[in-house]
Amino acid sequence: MDYTEFRKYVEENTRAQGKFLEKATVYLLDKNASRKPAAKWPDSRIEKEANKMWDMNISGAFISVSEGIKNAENKPRFHSHEEQVDYWINFMNEYEFLENFTDGIDDMEFE
């Protein structure tokens, strides 16, 4: 499973992205409110920065799962890309990755 497939799978199978972007936007708006008027960001910049934060978060999650799979014992040899994707999904299900990732987003606070 490559990064693009992983990201799509997480975004389609959890509510983590929406929750994260909501929290990040509130954080950035609060931060923006304390700026001097000339330094305030427009809404488009807030949205762009929140999306960058999501990109970093999902990228870190991909690296974490990728490392777990890399170090997994008894990992089979894949004969097709579909087998590899199925293995990733089964691995994530076994370790309840989607649930734990979403719970982590729910508990996340920006400071």
Secondary structure, DSSP 8 states (H G I E B T S, - for coil): --HHHHHHHHHHH-SHHHHHHHHHHHHHHHHHHTS-GGG---HHHHHHHHHHHHHHHHHHHHHHHHHHHHT-TT----SSHHHHHHHHHHHHHHTTHHHHHHHHHHH----
